[in-house]
Amino acid sequence: MEQNVWNDFEGQFNDVLKGKKEAQEAIPNAREADNFDELLKDKDFLIRNQTALDLSFIDDNSVDYIFTDPPYADSVPYLELHYLWSQWLNFKVNFDDEIIMSDSPLRREKNFEAYERMISIAFRRLYDKLKPNHWMTITFHNSKIYIYNSIIKAALLAGFDLEKIIYQPPAKPSAKGLLHPYGTAVGDYYIRFHKPMSGVTPLSTEEVDRVRFERIVVNAVTNLIALRGEPTPYTVILNSYADIYGELKKEGYLFSAPEGIEDILKRNLDKIFVLKNNKWWFKDESKVPFIERVPLNERVEQTVINLLNREPRVSFDKIMEEIFTKFPNALTPETKRIREILQEYAQKTPDRKWTIKPAVKRRIQEHDMIAELVSKIGEKLGFNIIADLPERRATTLPFACENPDRVKEIDVIWLDGTKPVYEFEIEHSTGFSSGIDRGSNLTVADLKRVFVTPEERKELLKRKFREKKFSDEVEEYNWRFTYYSDVEQLYELSKARKALTLSDLEKKIRLPSEIRVERQSKLEGFG
């Protein structure tokens, strides 16, 4: 492809100029150090252009944090691609010191063994310079498992502890990648290591065999999906690498994965796992008894709403801190998802913070009001009432159950004497799974379960019924549904009538089949 030389030069010049201006605004009076001692005293930055194999100009145990982007083996031949620029900049190119894999005609003899040896030396140098109990983050891009292993192994053998691996998909994923359920690790990995307080612990040189590695991967992926409680994208599963390497460490292996996660997932597709809309789930949920009942998506929503309800105005950084703390490692949702939740439930303030929308705050306040109305309707019908309201909360339950603390969190329970006959969950903002989870703790014969939700959440409820897990749980526990306006009408009726009946209540309660979206394949049955 032909390109205009001047246009390219002008574009590069403007990019560099823009970067210089931004740097000047960020640090207006930056002072450059000539050596490391000056940096420790009163200077702001030190730039050195040299090999990472020699860091003798830095004192041992003196660096607070390391962020490094090591060479990606054979992915990018930096010096070869940069050779023309190097000449313009009068930079002496030292091909011998470059940590790279290359089969270029320069006869560099930079094979994998040389790359692995040099990268190991570099990480030992970094380990020496970092302060104990401090961190190093590396970003890495190469999907070849043996190259990936070499980076992990080099850091671990240097003495670092592996803490977290985050796979960051590309900003604009390819069309092929969007359709491919595995093998699409074309983004970057961010890998966090910690330098412990004590010295280096000798590691075993034993390598893990394929059978044992497959068991560890399957267990790690199963645990991840079960903890999330929802079908999981492959890019999120890649974040379970840290758990896999941690399990290898516990079993005494040298952290070298013999194959990639995608290869193991392929072998176990339609055996242990299935794909739902290009997301990974279990073929037989009954074989995974520890699945989290409330999907991660709903737990994250509730966490954001709770924070917004607790603080009048909150910064995005504060929200992310709350999320990262509560949902660590592979449970951490994408930033994009957090922004989507904020768009739905919050609005920006003039000082660029977030505050809860008035409509959402109204819904939260209405929750207790509707719970009180349901309680009063139950009293009118002659039932005893337990409700998760300050004046109605039970200190002890008048019936036996396995999880009394969870049962006490149920919004409203109607009792015939001491036997629960109706339970109500008042859902106002987030999903319904948390209500199902609470309500399932009340196991009484002939118990009737009812969700009460605002009318504006009808469409959300219809969408929820398209999720098999939600539909199955609604059917399993015989949940039915009614709306806030129905409760308000029943309450007004209870004030006007001396004898409110259960028939009046049942007329307001809808079966799931009356709510879920169904395709009309035949005319009969449709009015």
Kinemage of the C-alpha trace (Angstrom):
@kinemage 1
@onewidth
@group {chain A} dominant
@subgroup {mainchain}
@vectorlist {calphas} color= white
{ca met a 1} P 0.000 0.000 0.000
{ca glu a 2} L 1.380 3.390 -0.988
{ca gln a 3} L 1.379 6.110 1.641
{ca asn a 4} L 2.216 9.807 1.521
{ca val a 5} L 5.484 10.262 3.393
{ca trp a 6} L 4.787 13.830 4.505
{ca asn a 7} L 1.279 12.991 5.763
{ca asp a 8} L 2.677 10.125 7.829
{ca phe a 9} L 5.432 12.332 9.255
{ca glu a 10} L 2.962 15.115 10.059
{ca gly a 11} L 0.604 12.644 11.780
{ca gln a 12} L 3.426 11.226 13.904
{ca phe a 13} L 4.656 14.726 14.770
{ca asn a 14} L 1.196 15.832 15.909
{ca asp a 15} L 0.778 12.682 18.033
{ca val a 16} L 4.105 13.304 19.770
{ca leu a 17} L 3.259 16.989 20.262
{ca lys a 18} L -0.094 16.106 21.811
{ca gly a 19} L 1.616 13.677 24.196
{ca lys a 20} L 4.176 16.320 25.175
{ca lys a 21} L 1.414 18.831 25.943
{ca glu a 22} L -0.515 16.339 28.068
{ca ala a 23} L 2.647 15.437 29.983
{ca gln a 24} L 3.415 19.118 30.554
{ca glu a 25} L -0.093 19.703 31.942
{ca ala a 26} L 0.097 16.642 34.210
{ca ile a 27} L 3.549 17.509 35.612
{ca pro a 28} L 4.138 21.171 34.692
{ca asn a 29} L 7.588 21.521 36.260
{ca ala a 30} L 8.964 17.996 35.993
{ca arg a 31} L 12.638 17.671 36.908
{ca glu a 32} L 14.657 14.943 35.236
{ca ala a 33} L 17.234 13.067 37.277
{ca asp a 34} L 20.650 12.110 35.932
{ca asn a 35} L 20.954 9.103 38.220
{ca phe a 36} L 19.002 7.052 40.737
{ca asp a 37} L 20.338 8.935 43.771
{ca glu a 38} L 18.939 12.210 42.428
{ca leu a 39} L 15.584 10.522 41.856
{ca leu a 40} L 15.485 9.455 45.508
{ca lys a 41} L 16.219 13.004 46.646
{ca asp a 42} L 14.299 15.705 44.797
{ca lys a 43} L 13.880 14.811 41.099
{ca asp a 44} L 10.703 13.511 39.469
{ca phe a 45} L 11.742 10.995 36.847
{ca leu a 46} L 14.700 9.111 35.424
{ca ile a 47} L 14.854 7.712 31.902
{ca arg a 48} L 17.388 5.042 30.996
{ca asn a 49} L 17.554 3.283 27.651
{ca gln a 50} L 19.303 0.003 28.283
{ca thr a 51} L 18.870 -3.717 28.740
{ca ala a 52} L 16.811 -5.058 31.647
{ca leu a 53} L 19.566 -7.631 32.172
{ca asp a 54} L 21.598 -4.951 33.944
{ca leu a 55} L 19.751 -2.862 36.551
{ca ser a 56} L 22.796 -2.182 38.687
{ca phe a 57} L 22.103 1.574 38.624
{ca ile a 58} L 19.059 0.921 40.898
{ca asp a 59} L 19.517 0.066 44.589
{ca asp a 60} L 18.248 -3.313 45.747
{ca asn a 61} L 14.915 -3.317 47.646
{ca ser a 62} L 14.248 0.321 46.735
{ca val a 63} L 11.436 0.276 44.163
{ca asp a 64} L 7.802 0.732 45.279
{ca tyr a 65} L 6.058 -0.669 42.196
{ca ile a 66} L 6.989 -2.182 38.843
{ca phe a 67} L 4.834 -2.054 35.725
{ca thr a 68} L 6.473 -3.774 32.785
{ca asp a 69} L 5.515 -4.818 29.290
{ca pro a 70} L 8.036 -7.599 28.535
{ca pro a 71} L 8.808 -8.719 24.963
{ca tyr a 72} L 6.256 -11.155 23.573
{ca ala a 73} L 8.795 -13.721 22.347
{ca asp a 74} L 8.228 -14.079 18.568
{ca ser a 75} L 5.111 -11.871 18.334
{ca val a 76} L 6.842 -8.502 17.779
{ca pro a 77} L 10.507 -8.167 16.638
{ca tyr a 78} L 10.932 -4.723 18.150
{ca leu a 79} L 14.433 -3.745 17.107
{ca glu a 80} L 14.033 -5.098 13.596
{ca leu a 81} L 10.830 -3.112 13.067
{ca his a 82} L 12.369 -0.055 14.719
{ca tyr a 83} L 15.656 -0.141 12.844
{ca leu a 84} L 14.975 2.851 10.550
{ca trp a 85} L 13.751 5.000 13.448
{ca ser a 86} L 16.826 4.013 15.462
{ca gln a 87} L 19.096 5.392 12.764
{ca trp a 88} L 17.203 8.697 12.658
{ca leu a 89} L 17.452 8.967 16.467
{ca asn a 90} L 21.170 8.073 16.510
{ca phe a 91} L 20.329 5.117 18.729
{ca lys a 92} L 22.874 2.315 18.675
{ca val a 93} L 21.018 -0.949 18.088
{ca asn a 94} L 22.274 -3.843 20.227
{ca phe a 95} L 20.662 -6.966 18.820
{ca asp a 96} L 22.599 -9.223 21.202
{ca asp a 97} L 20.912 -7.863 24.338
{ca glu a 98} L 17.362 -7.961 22.964
{ca ile a 99} L 15.132 -10.520 24.739
{ca ile a 100} L 13.357 -11.926 21.711
{ca met a 101} L 12.706 -14.967 19.544
{ca ser a 102} L 13.701 -14.327 15.947
{ca asp a 103} L 14.466 -16.283 12.798
{ca ser a 104} L 15.573 -13.183 10.864
{ca pro a 105} L 18.350 -13.429 8.231
{ca leu a 106} L 20.644 -11.584 10.665
{ca arg a 107} L 21.488 -15.042 12.090
{ca arg a 108} L 20.683 -13.827 15.574
{ca glu a 109} L 20.171 -17.358 16.981
{ca lys a 110} L 17.373 -16.088 19.192
{ca asn a 111} L 15.434 -19.306 19.778
{ca phe a 112} L 13.015 -20.181 22.591
{ca glu a 113} L 15.753 -21.461 24.895
{ca ala a 114} L 17.635 -18.161 24.601
{ca tyr a 115} L 14.446 -16.169 25.179
{ca glu a 116} L 13.518 -18.217 28.252
{ca arg a 117} L 17.008 -17.868 29.721
{ca met a 118} L 17.155 -14.097 29.216
{ca ile a 119} L 13.627 -13.395 30.467
{ca ser a 120} L 14.414 -15.398 33.619
{ca ile a 121} L 17.500 -13.268 34.284
{ca ala a 122} L 15.488 -10.073 33.754
{ca phe a 123} L 12.827 -11.082 36.284
{ca arg a 124} L 15.487 -11.963 38.853
{ca arg a 125} L 16.886 -8.450 38.435
{ca leu a 126} L 13.401 -6.960 38.906
{ca tyr a 127} L 12.833 -9.074 42.008
{ca asp a 128} L 16.073 -7.780 43.557
{ca lys a 129} L 15.103 -4.131 43.005
{ca leu a 130} L 11.499 -4.298 44.291
{ca lys a 131} L 10.818 -3.691 47.988
{ca pro a 132} L 9.495 -6.683 49.982
{ca asn a 133} L 5.693 -6.775 50.320
{ca his a 134} L 5.316 -4.728 47.119
{ca trp a 135} L 3.879 -5.536 43.705
{ca met a 136} L 4.760 -5.940 40.055
{ca thr a 137} L 2.235 -5.918 37.207
{ca ile a 138} L 3.117 -7.170 33.757
{ca thr a 139} L 1.050 -6.920 30.599
{ca phe a 140} L 1.528 -9.668 28.096
{ca his a 141} L 0.175 -10.623 24.688
{ca asn a 142} L 0.911 -14.065 23.268
{ca ser a 143} L -1.624 -16.893 23.150
{ca lys a 144} L 0.982 -19.651 22.709
{ca ile a 145} L 0.876 -21.624 25.929
{ca tyr a 146} L 4.632 -22.338 26.086
{ca ile a 147} L 5.434 -18.614 25.738
{ca tyr a 148} L 2.805 -17.772 28.370
{ca asn a 149} L 4.349 -20.390 30.657
{ca ser a 150} L 7.814 -18.945 30.229
{ca ile a 151} L 6.702 -15.551 31.576
{ca ile a 152} L 4.861 -17.048 34.565
{ca lys a 153} L 7.686 -19.458 35.331
{ca ala a 154} L 10.377 -16.761 35.093
{ca ala a 155} L 8.594 -14.552 37.631
{ca leu a 156} L 7.837 -17.410 40.011
{ca leu a 157} L 11.346 -18.824 39.917
{ca ala a 158} L 12.648 -15.327 40.646
{ca gly a 159} L 10.665 -15.469 43.903
{ca phe a 160} L 7.411 -13.640 43.116
{ca asp a 161} L 4.016 -14.951 44.216
{ca leu a 162} L 1.336 -14.976 41.522
{ca glu a 163} L -1.747 -13.105 42.794
{ca lys a 164} L -4.056 -12.352 39.898
{ca ile a 165} L -4.410 -12.731 36.133
{ca ile a 166} L -6.860 -10.558 34.217
{ca tyr a 167} L -7.597 -11.117 30.550
{ca gln a 168} L -8.448 -7.833 28.837
{ca pro a 169} L -10.319 -8.320 25.542
{ca pro a 170} L -9.473 -5.917 22.704
{ca ala a 171} L -11.442 -2.672 22.588
{ca lys a 172} L -12.885 -3.700 19.216
{ca pro a 173} L -13.187 -7.499 19.059
{ca ser a 174} L -13.166 -9.060 15.622
{ca ala a 175} L -16.333 -10.466 14.045
{ca lys a 176} L -14.724 -13.913 14.097
{ca gly a 177} L -13.837 -13.563 17.765
{ca leu a 178} L -17.405 -12.637 18.692
{ca leu a 179} L -18.724 -15.833 17.109
{ca his a 180} L -16.016 -18.113 18.477
{ca pro a 181} L -16.734 -19.526 21.962
{ca tyr a 182} L -13.100 -20.477 22.701
{ca gly a 183} L -9.612 -19.919 21.410
{ca thr a 184} L -10.079 -16.157 21.063
{ca ala a 185} L -7.460 -14.880 23.508
{ca val a 186} L -6.344 -12.061 21.219
{ca gly a 187} L -6.291 -9.355 23.893
{ca asp a 188} L -3.791 -8.669 26.666
{ca tyr a 189} L -3.169 -10.371 29.984
{ca tyr a 190} L -2.474 -8.255 33.066
{ca ile a 191} L -0.629 -10.370 35.617
{ca arg a 192} L -0.005 -9.189 39.181
{ca phe a 193} L 2.870 -10.568 41.247
{ca his a 194} L 3.786 -9.928 44.866
{ca lys a 195} L 7.248 -9.952 46.421
{ca pro a 196} L 6.866 -11.644 49.826
{ca met a 197} L 8.524 -10.444 53.002
{ca ser a 198} L 10.639 -13.591 53.323
{ca gly a 199} L 13.154 -15.010 50.878
{ca val a 200} L 12.664 -17.218 47.837
{ca thr a 201} L 11.082 -20.625 48.474
{ca pro a 202} L 12.676 -23.378 46.350
{ca leu a 203} L 10.229 -24.788 43.809
{ca ser a 204} L 9.795 -28.306 42.531
{ca thr a 205} L 11.015 -28.976 38.994
{ca glu a 206} L 8.327 -31.606 38.413
{ca glu a 207} L 5.994 -30.834 35.503
{ca val a 208} L 2.290 -31.584 35.678
{ca asp a 209} L 0.951 -34.313 33.393
{ca arg a 210} L -1.955 -33.655 30.989
{ca val a 211} L -4.510 -35.761 32.860
{ca arg a 212} L -3.919 -34.009 36.170
{ca phe a 213} L -3.780 -30.604 34.506
{ca glu a 214} L -7.128 -31.238 32.806
{ca arg a 215} L -8.672 -32.125 36.175
{ca ile a 216} L -7.326 -28.900 37.709
{ca val a 217} L -8.613 -26.780 34.806
{ca val a 218} L -12.068 -28.397 34.813
{ca asn a 219} L -12.341 -27.889 38.589
{ca ala a 220} L -11.223 -24.255 38.348
{ca val a 221} L -13.644 -23.445 35.510
{ca thr a 222} L -16.481 -25.281 37.293
{ca asn a 223} L -15.851 -23.302 40.483
{ca leu a 224} L -15.720 -20.034 38.563
{ca ile a 225} L -18.997 -20.569 36.682
{ca ala a 226} L -20.721 -21.875 39.830
{ca leu a 227} L -19.608 -18.821 41.854
{ca arg a 228} L -20.860 -16.504 39.126
{ca gly a 229} L -24.153 -18.412 39.006
{ca glu a 230} L -24.743 -17.596 35.345
{ca pro a 231} L -23.513 -18.610 31.859
{ca thr a 232} L -20.007 -17.190 31.507
{ca pro a 233} L -18.100 -15.813 28.473
{ca tyr a 234} L -14.835 -17.474 27.494
{ca thr a 235} L -12.927 -14.216 28.003
{ca val a 236} L -13.961 -14.275 31.683
{ca ile a 237} L -12.962 -17.936 32.022
{ca leu a 238} L -9.461 -16.940 30.924
{ca asn a 239} L -9.220 -14.966 34.179
{ca ser a 240} L -9.255 -18.267 36.094
{ca tyr a 241} L -5.620 -18.861 35.054
{ca ala a 242} L -4.518 -17.502 38.446
{ca asp a 243} L -6.581 -20.156 40.248
{ca ile a 244} L -5.150 -22.838 37.972
{ca tyr a 245} L -1.554 -21.821 38.650
{ca gly a 246} L -2.359 -21.536 42.356
{ca glu a 247} L -3.686 -25.093 42.336
{ca leu a 248} L -0.551 -26.281 40.522
{ca lys a 249} L 1.566 -24.588 43.180
{ca lys a 250} L -0.368 -26.327 45.984
{ca glu a 251} L 0.238 -29.684 44.316
{ca gly a 252} L 3.958 -28.950 43.950
{ca tyr a 253} L 4.304 -28.491 40.193
{ca leu a 254} L 6.435 -26.049 38.247
{ca phe a 255} L 3.538 -24.024 36.838
{ca ser a 256} L 3.959 -25.148 33.222
{ca ala a 257} L 0.563 -25.742 31.646
{ca pro a 258} L 0.916 -28.482 28.985
{ca glu a 259} L -1.962 -26.982 26.951
{ca gly a 260} L -4.354 -24.064 26.929
{ca ile a 261} L -7.729 -23.761 28.642
{ca glu a 262} L -9.463 -23.680 25.251
{ca asp a 263} L -8.152 -27.151 24.327
{ca ile a 264} L -9.537 -28.644 27.535
{ca leu a 265} L -12.879 -26.881 27.152
{ca lys a 266} L -13.217 -28.263 23.628
{ca arg a 267} L -12.750 -31.822 24.899
{ca asn a 268} L -15.326 -31.321 27.651
{ca leu a 269} L -17.960 -29.552 25.552
{ca asp a 270} L -21.249 -31.498 25.708
{ca lys a 271} L -19.725 -33.687 28.416
{ca ile a 272} L -19.426 -31.349 31.405
{ca phe a 273} L -20.137 -27.975 29.801
{ca val a 274} L -22.568 -26.659 27.192
{ca leu a 275} L -22.779 -23.387 25.290
{ca lys a 276} L -25.728 -21.025 25.790
{ca asn a 277} L -25.612 -18.039 23.464
{ca asn a 278} L -21.839 -18.513 23.172
{ca lys a 279} L -21.450 -18.584 26.967
{ca trp a 280} L -20.338 -21.556 29.033
{ca trp a 281} L -22.705 -23.351 31.416
{ca phe a 282} L -23.159 -26.835 32.896
{ca lys a 283} L -24.670 -29.696 30.950
{ca asp a 284} L -26.154 -31.112 34.155
{ca glu a 285} L -26.635 -28.528 36.915
{ca ser a 286} L -27.628 -31.234 39.413
{ca lys a 287} L -24.008 -32.455 39.423
{ca val a 288} L -22.806 -29.041 40.650
{ca pro a 289} L -24.587 -28.601 43.999
{ca phe a 290} L -22.679 -25.473 45.012
{ca ile a 291} L -23.947 -23.173 42.209
{ca glu a 292} L -24.550 -19.659 43.519
{ca arg a 293} L -28.317 -19.156 43.374
{ca val a 294} L -28.193 -15.402 42.761
{ca pro a 295} L -26.470 -14.606 39.431
{ca leu a 296} L -23.393 -12.410 39.651
{ca asn a 297} L -25.052 -9.783 37.489
{ca glu a 298} L -27.820 -9.282 40.068
{ca arg a 299} L -25.390 -9.268 42.999
{ca val a 300} L -23.353 -6.535 41.305
{ca glu a 301} L -26.501 -4.495 40.611
{ca gln a 302} L -27.574 -4.737 44.235
{ca thr a 303} L -24.112 -3.723 45.455
{ca val a 304} L -24.141 -0.614 43.263
{ca ile a 305} L -27.676 0.320 44.366
{ca asn a 306} L -26.817 -0.193 48.039
{ca leu a 307} L -23.788 2.095 47.690
{ca leu a 308} L -25.807 4.771 45.870
{ca asn a 309} L -28.522 4.547 48.508
{ca arg a 310} L -25.948 4.798 51.302
{ca glu a 311} L -24.048 7.825 49.966
{ca pro a 312} L -25.718 10.908 48.383
{ca arg a 313} L -22.958 11.307 45.769
{ca val a 314} L -20.255 8.807 44.945
{ca ser a 315} L -17.363 8.857 42.485
{ca phe a 316} L -16.870 6.206 39.829
{ca asp a 317} L -13.555 5.256 41.448
{ca lys a 318} L -15.328 4.655 44.761
{ca ile a 319} L -17.890 2.452 43.027
{ca met a 320} L -15.150 0.439 41.314
{ca glu a 321} L -13.293 0.072 44.631
{ca glu a 322} L -16.455 -1.351 46.212
{ca ile a 323} L -16.965 -3.768 43.313
{ca phe a 324} L -13.326 -4.908 43.169
{ca thr a 325} L -13.324 -5.545 46.915
{ca lys a 326} L -16.567 -7.492 46.970
{ca phe a 327} L -16.056 -9.371 43.693
{ca pro a 328} L -12.346 -10.192 43.395
{ca asn a 329} L -10.417 -11.922 40.605
{ca ala a 330} L -12.548 -13.670 37.983
{ca leu a 331} L -15.753 -12.475 39.690
{ca thr a 332} L -14.900 -8.853 38.912
{ca pro a 333} L -17.358 -7.609 36.262
{ca glu a 334} L -16.281 -5.597 33.254
{ca thr a 335} L -16.150 -1.825 33.647
{ca lys a 336} L -18.628 -1.598 30.760
{ca arg a 337} L -21.197 -3.543 32.806
{ca ile a 338} L -20.746 -1.202 35.800
{ca arg a 339} L -21.406 1.782 33.557
{ca glu a 340} L -24.552 0.121 32.176
{ca ile a 341} L -25.849 -0.399 35.735
{ca leu a 342} L -25.128 3.243 36.581
{ca gln a 343} L -26.947 4.421 33.453
{ca glu a 344} L -30.020 2.468 34.575
{ca tyr a 345} L -30.081 3.372 38.254
{ca ala a 346} L -28.109 6.610 38.647
{ca gln a 347} L -27.452 10.023 37.129
{ca lys a 348} L -24.420 12.288 36.897
{ca thr a 349} L -24.014 15.233 39.258
{ca pro a 350} L -22.400 18.581 38.245
{ca asp a 351} L -19.183 17.522 40.020
{ca arg a 352} L -19.031 14.347 37.833
{ca lys a 353} L -20.151 11.967 40.557
{ca trp a 354} L -23.129 9.616 40.597
{ca thr a 355} L -26.373 9.873 42.548
{ca ile a 356} L -29.334 7.519 42.617
{ca lys a 357} L -32.209 8.413 40.269
{ca pro a 358} L -35.309 9.800 42.034
{ca ala a 359} L -37.474 7.062 40.460
{ca val a 360} L -35.198 4.327 41.827
{ca lys a 361} L -35.113 5.948 45.272
{ca arg a 362} L -38.894 6.104 45.134
{ca arg a 363} L -39.046 2.384 44.338
{ca ile a 364} L -36.819 1.579 47.310
{ca gln a 365} L -39.019 3.670 49.615
{ca glu a 366} L -42.120 2.032 48.126
{ca his a 367} L -40.701 -1.390 49.001
{ca asp a 368} L -41.420 -0.978 52.716
{ca met a 369} L -44.766 0.678 52.002
{ca ile a 370} L -45.904 -2.271 49.827
{ca ala a 371} L -44.594 -4.757 52.410
{ca glu a 372} L -46.693 -2.992 55.061
{ca leu a 373} L -49.801 -3.060 52.827
{ca val a 374} L -49.320 -6.798 52.200
{ca ser a 375} L -49.035 -7.270 55.967
{ca lys a 376} L -52.250 -5.333 56.628
{ca ile a 377} L -54.132 -7.293 53.937
{ca gly a 378} L -52.962 -10.514 55.602
{ca glu a 379} L -54.203 -9.280 58.975
{ca lys a 380} L -57.554 -8.414 57.418
{ca leu a 381} L -57.761 -12.016 56.162
{ca gly a 382} L -57.106 -13.315 59.680
{ca phe a 383} L -53.441 -14.331 59.380
{ca asn a 384} L -50.602 -13.725 61.788
{ca ile a 385} L -47.810 -11.689 60.225
{ca ile a 386} L -44.006 -11.800 60.192
{ca ala a 387} L -42.313 -9.174 57.994
{ca asp a 388} L -38.823 -7.826 57.442
{ca leu a 389} L -39.938 -4.442 58.763
{ca pro a 390} L -38.736 -2.741 61.961
{ca glu a 391} L -42.056 -3.057 63.813
{ca arg a 392} L -42.894 -6.560 62.525
{ca arg a 393} L -39.517 -8.318 62.544
{ca ala a 394} L -39.489 -11.586 64.517
{ca thr a 395} L -36.721 -12.176 67.041
{ca thr a 396} L -37.537 -15.901 67.049
{ca leu a 397} L -39.640 -17.828 64.558
{ca pro a 398} L -42.735 -19.739 65.799
{ca phe a 399} L -41.893 -22.671 63.487
{ca ala a 400} L -38.871 -24.848 62.832
{ca cys a 401} L -36.640 -24.284 59.775
{ca glu a 402} L -33.045 -24.981 58.742
{ca asn a 403} L -31.916 -21.375 58.065
{ca pro a 404} L -33.862 -19.073 60.409
{ca asp a 405} L -31.661 -16.038 59.717
{ca arg a 406} L -32.388 -16.256 55.986
{ca val a 407} L -36.090 -16.909 56.599
{ca lys a 408} L -36.289 -13.750 58.732
{ca glu a 409} L -35.116 -11.803 55.639
{ca ile a 410} L -38.234 -12.822 53.675
{ca asp a 411} L -40.270 -9.672 53.138
{ca val a 412} L -43.662 -10.899 54.402
{ca ile a 413} L -44.938 -14.247 55.739
{ca trp a 414} L -48.601 -14.985 56.485
{ca leu a 415} L -49.181 -17.646 59.125
{ca asp a 416} L -52.230 -19.720 59.985
{ca gly a 417} L -51.508 -19.940 63.691
{ca thr a 418} L -47.820 -20.797 63.579
{ca lys a 419} L -47.771 -22.457 60.142
{ca pro a 420} L -46.599 -20.346 57.155
{ca val a 421} L -49.183 -20.436 54.367
{ca tyr a 422} L -48.101 -17.490 52.138
{ca glu a 423} L -44.752 -15.832 51.578
{ca phe a 424} L -44.262 -12.592 49.642
{ca glu a 425} L -41.091 -11.130 48.139
{ca ile a 426} L -41.318 -7.445 47.237
{ca glu a 427} L -38.954 -6.891 44.285
{ca his a 428} L -38.391 -3.230 43.454
{ca ser a 429} L -35.130 -2.647 41.602
{ca thr a 430} L -32.771 -5.570 40.923
{ca gly a 431} L -33.512 -9.088 39.670
{ca phe a 432} L -35.687 -11.762 41.209
{ca ser a 433} L -33.067 -14.403 41.979
{ca ser a 434} L -32.236 -13.033 45.433
{ca gly a 435} L -35.928 -13.367 46.362
{ca ile a 436} L -36.013 -16.938 45.080
{ca asp a 437} L -32.892 -17.660 47.116
{ca arg a 438} L -34.406 -16.257 50.320
{ca gly a 439} L -37.805 -17.839 49.767
{ca ser a 440} L -36.396 -21.299 49.091
{ca asn a 441} L -35.236 -21.470 52.724
{ca leu a 442} L -38.847 -21.714 53.843
{ca thr a 443} L -39.804 -25.359 53.218
{ca val a 444} L -43.393 -25.933 54.319
{ca ala a 445} L -45.999 -28.147 52.671
{ca asp a 446} L -48.649 -26.298 50.609
{ca leu a 447} L -46.827 -22.979 50.993
{ca lys a 448} L -47.840 -20.371 48.397
{ca arg a 449} L -45.116 -18.067 47.116
{ca val a 450} L -45.803 -14.688 45.494
{ca phe a 451} L -43.545 -12.049 43.931
{ca val a 452} L -44.801 -8.454 44.123
{ca thr a 453} L -43.154 -6.142 41.590
{ca pro a 454} L -43.746 -2.666 40.064
{ca glu a 455} L -45.636 -2.612 36.773
{ca glu a 456} L -42.706 -0.946 34.986
{ca arg a 457} L -40.676 -4.124 35.531
{ca lys a 458} L -42.996 -6.255 33.419
{ca glu a 459} L -40.603 -6.284 30.466
{ca leu a 460} L -37.670 -7.234 32.704
{ca leu a 461} L -39.749 -10.093 34.087
{ca lys a 462} L -40.551 -11.298 30.578
{ca arg a 463} L -36.862 -11.231 29.676
{ca lys a 464} L -36.001 -13.153 32.841
{ca phe a 465} L -38.346 -15.958 31.766
{ca arg a 466} L -36.173 -16.493 28.692
{ca glu a 467} L -33.404 -17.658 31.049
{ca lys a 468} L -33.802 -21.376 31.638
{ca lys a 469} L -32.275 -21.244 35.129
{ca phe a 470} L -34.786 -18.604 36.247
{ca ser a 471} L -37.762 -20.392 34.663
{ca asp a 472} L -36.747 -23.704 36.237
{ca glu a 473} L -36.471 -22.174 39.728
{ca val a 474} L -39.818 -20.378 39.414
{ca glu a 475} L -41.405 -23.688 38.430
{ca glu a 476} L -39.555 -25.692 41.094
{ca tyr a 477} L -40.770 -23.442 43.949
{ca asn a 478} L -44.189 -22.603 42.410
{ca trp a 479} L -43.733 -18.839 42.383
{ca arg a 480} L -46.565 -16.633 41.168
{ca phe a 481} L -46.671 -12.905 40.524
{ca thr a 482} L -48.651 -9.748 41.235
{ca tyr a 483} L -48.010 -6.020 40.903
{ca tyr a 484} L -47.845 -3.042 43.231
{ca ser a 485} L -51.129 -1.664 41.862
{ca asp a 486} L -52.860 -4.979 42.654
{ca val a 487} L -51.720 -4.758 46.268
{ca glu a 488} L -52.893 -1.150 46.518
{ca gln a 489} L -56.308 -2.107 45.081
{ca leu a 490} L -56.640 -5.015 47.524
{ca tyr a 491} L -55.777 -2.716 50.415
{ca glu a 492} L -58.422 -0.190 49.363
{ca leu a 493} L -60.877 -3.080 49.012
{ca ser a 494} L -59.988 -4.290 52.512
{ca lys a 495} L -60.885 -0.872 53.909
{ca ala a 496} L -64.198 -0.734 52.027
{ca arg a 497} L -65.297 -4.302 52.677
{ca lys a 498} L -65.879 -5.872 56.021
{ca ala a 499} L -65.060 -9.356 54.745
{ca leu a 500} L -62.095 -9.540 52.354
{ca thr a 501} L -61.649 -13.097 51.007
{ca leu a 502} L -58.741 -15.184 49.731
{ca ser a 503} L -60.619 -15.332 46.430
{ca asp a 504} L -60.139 -11.568 46.106
{ca leu a 505} L -56.407 -12.098 46.583
{ca glu a 506} L -56.106 -15.048 44.191
{ca lys a 507} L -57.800 -13.084 41.411
{ca lys a 508} L -54.889 -10.631 41.538
{ca ile a 509} L -52.157 -13.290 41.385
{ca arg a 510} L -50.779 -14.391 37.994
{ca leu a 511} L -49.227 -17.675 36.972
{ca pro a 512} L -45.853 -17.618 35.184
{ca ser a 513} L -47.601 -18.717 31.981
{ca glu a 514} L -49.592 -15.467 32.047
{ca ile a 515} L -46.403 -13.388 32.124
{ca arg a 516} L -43.733 -15.114 30.081
{ca val a 517} L -43.411 -14.439 26.370
{ca glu a 518} L -44.586 -17.400 24.297
{ca arg a 519} L -44.711 -17.820 20.563
{ca gln a 520} L -48.181 -18.317 19.184
{ca ser a 521} L -47.968 -21.420 17.026
{ca lys a 522} L -51.672 -22.280 17.157
{ca leu a 523} L -54.833 -20.242 17.511
{ca glu a 524} L -56.403 -22.306 20.252
{ca gly a 525} L -55.688 -21.128 23.737
{ca phe a 526} L -55.199 -17.502 22.733
{ca gly a 527} L -57.966 -14.995 23.352
